Amino acid sequence: MKTNPKALENYKKALECFSKALEIRTSLNGYYHAETAFCYNWIANVYYYQKDYRNSWDCHARCLDIRIKIFGSNPREEFVTCYYNFGRISQDLKDYPKALENYNKALEINKYLFGDDHSMSIAIREELNAINKAK
């Protein structure tokens, strides 16, 4: 599969913009702020789409760390997103035990917050089923 050079330019530009946003938000709000966490999430997603899983994981980990420091360990929707993203990365790397661990954390929190029939709970179960079929 060929890589579209224009798409790579867009990823580069996205990283530049999100990195600048991170710089601005950190200077305005400090490191431990929800907006800083959002910036790390955006940057992590760009890395993910570039298949730069190490940097994606690192940015998602920073995002989760900030969110835990801000909100404590009580279940929150923001944690679901982080664990789901760790699951995606692990699944793409075919590290199925780690993917299952993270998807299950995401599912547990999401079910607690929104119930078993919530759209995110359904999406996570679909990922879990895909992993079980791939193993």
N, C-alpha and C positions, 0 to 999 in steps of 0.2 A: 504494500500500500504506500503510495507516494504522499509525502507531506506537502500540504499547500503552503507555499512561502508566505502568502498573505495572512493565513491563519497564524503563522509563527510571529509575524509582525504584530498582529492583534494581541497575542499573548504577551509579547514584550511590552507593548503599550499598556496593557491591563496591569502588568506587574509594576510598571513605572507609576501609573495612576494610584493603584492601591497602596504602594509603598509610600508615596507622597501623602496619601490620606492617613496612613498609619503614623507618619511623622507628625503631621498636623494635629491629629486627635490625641496623640501621646503628649505633645507639648501643651495642649489646651486642658486635657482632662487627667493626665497621668497614665501610668502603665495599667494600673488595675481599674479599668473602666470598661463598661459594656461596649462602647464604641471601638475601643482598642481591640477587644475580642472579635468584633465583627470584621475589622480590617484583617486580622490574622485569618479568619475564616475565608474571606474573599481571596486572599493571597494563596492560601492552601488549595482552594478550588482551582485556581489557575495552574498551580503546579500539578495538581491531579490530572487535569485535562492535557497537560504536556507529558504525562506519564513520569513525572519527576516525583516518585512516591516518597522518597526520603524527605525532601523539603516539604512536601504536602503534609506528611505525618508530623514533622517538627512544628509546623505552623498550627495544625489542629491541636497539638499537645499544648502549645502556648495559649491557644484560645480556651481550651478546657481549664488549664491552670488558672487563668484570669477569672473565668466564670465561677470556679469553685471558691476562689478567694473573695469574690464579690458576693456570691449568693450562699455560700456554705455548701454543705453536702446534701441538703434537702433536694428531692427530685425536682427537676426543672426541664422544661421543653428544650432549653439551650443545650443541656447535657445529652439529650436524645440525638440531636444533630451531630455533636462531636463523636459519640460512640458509633453512630451510623456511618460517619465518614471514615473512622478507623476500620470499621467492618469492610467498607468498599475497597479501601487500599489493601487490606489483608487478603480479601477475596481476589483482587486483581493479581496479587503476588502469589496466589495459590497457597497461602498460609491459612488453610481452612480452620485449624483449631483457634487461631487468633481471631479470624473473621467471625466464627461462631461465638466466641467469648464477647466480642464487642457488639455484635448484632443482638445477642441475648440481653446485654446490659441496656441497650437502647430500647428493646422491646419491653423489658421489665419496667423501666421508667415510664415509657409511653403508655403502657396499659394502666399503670397506677394513676397517671394524670388524666388520661382521656378514655380509657376503656379498650376492650379487645376489638371492637368494631371500627375504631378510628382509622382513617386512611393511612396514617403512618404505621400503625400496628400491622395493618394488612400488608403494606409494602415491605416491612421488615420480615414478616413471615414468608413472603415470596422469596426474599433473598436467602433466608434460612433453608427453604425447600430447594432452591437452586444449588446451594452448597451440598446439601445431602445427596442430590442427584449426581453431582460432579465427583463426589468422593468414591 
